[in-house]
Amino acid sequence: MANGTPVILEGRAQALAHYPHARIINNMIYVSGISSRRHDNTYEGVMENEDGTLTLDIEAQTRAVINNIKVILESVEASLDNIVDMTVFLTDMKDYGAMNKPKLLIEIKAIAVVPEKKS
């Protein structure tokens, strides 16, 4: 494939814009923007209160995002140790409604190297 090999994991949250979870090009793994969204479209680190307001937990969302990246990398026999670049996108609450999907505080993308096979 001219633009690499897509990595799409079953049983994980699927991309809303039809992106693969990652794409492998040569020996590089490009992980798409990953959030704390679960397969059932709920979010780790989001609790709806009785009054309808949300309690958002950045620490829980961060742990979930990193774990989601770990699962994606492990699906192609790589690990978090193979990451060579990572970009974190945090929301600013004044722009929250206009720019960000509700309930998300964090999204992370990563680039990793496919590990060389040990002989």
TITI-295020 format. One record per residue (C-alpha): residue in three letters; x, y, z. Coordinates in steps of 0.05 Angstrom, whole numbers, plus 32768, in hexadecimal, padded with zeros to 4 digits. Each point is the difference from the previous one (the first is absolute). Example, Ala and Ser with C-alpha at 12.3 -4.5 7.8 and 13.67 -1.06 7.14 Angstrom:
// residues 2
ala80F67FA6809C ser801B80457FF3 
// end
This chain:
// residues 119
met800080008000 ala801C80447FEC asn7FF180228042 gly80147FC6802C thr7FDC7FC88024 pro7FC48014802B val7FFB7FE38046 ile7FB77FF88016 leu7FF27FDA8041 glu7FBF7FDB800A gly7FDF800A8044 arg801C80468009 ala7FE080447FF5 gln7FFD800B7FB5 ala801480437FE2 leu7FC880317FF6 ala802080197FBF his80127FBC7FE2 tyr804A80058014 pro80257FC08013 his801B7FFB8047 ala804580047FE1 arg80237FFA7FBE ile80437FDE7FF2 ile802C80207FCB asn80447FDF7FF6 asn80187FF58047 met7FD78038801F ile7FBE7FFA8026 tyr7FD4803E7FFE val7FCC7FFC8037 ser7FC280297FF1 gly7FE480318033 ile7FEA7FD38039 ser7FD080148037 ser7FE27FDD803D arg7FC37FEB7FD8 arg7FEC7FB8800C his7FE47FCE7FCE asp7FB9800F801A asn800A804B7FF3 thr80058011804A tyr803E8022801B glu80327FEE8036 gly8006803A8031 val7FBA801C7FF5 met7FC97FFC8034 glu7FBB801D7FF6 asn7FE5801E8040 glu7FB77FFD8016 asp7FF680497FEA gly80197FF07FB9 thr804480218009 leu803E7FD97FF1 thr803C7FF2802C leu803D7FF87FD3 asp803F7FDE801B ile803E80127FD8 glu802B7FCC8024 ala7FD07FC77FF0 gln7FFA80177FB8 thr804B80057FF9 arg800A7FBA801B ala7FCA7FE57FD1 val801E80237FC3 ile80467FE5800E asn7FE37FBA800B asn7FDB80057FBE ile804180137FDD lys80237FC68022 val7FCB7FCF7FE7 ile8006801B7FB9 leu804C7FFB8000 glu7FFF7FBA801E ser7FD17FEA7FC8 val803B800B7FCF glu80347FE3802F ala801980438019 ser7FFC80228044 leu800080448021 asp804C7FFA8001 asn7FFF80077FB4 ile7FE080458000 val802F80357FE3 asp7FCF803A7FFE met7FC0800F8026 thr7FD2803C7FFC val7FCD800E8036 phe7FC3802C7FF2 leu7FDF801D803E thr7FC080277FFE asp7FF980488019 met7FBD80078021 lys7FF080437FDF asp80047FDD7FBC tyr7FE17FC08018 gly7FBA80067FE2 ala8016801D7FBD met803C7FD57FF1 asn7FFE7FBF8027 lys7FD17FC68002 pro7FDC80028043 lys801B7FD48037 leu80487FFD7FE5 leu803880228026 ile803A7FDF7FDC glu80157FDF7FBF ile80467FE67FF1 lys80217FEC7FBE ala80417FDA7FFC ile80357FE87FCF ala80267FC0800E val80347FD67FDD val7FF17FB87FED pro80327FD8802A glu80327FD77FD9 lys7FF47FB58004 lys80317FDD802D ser80237FC67FDC 
// end
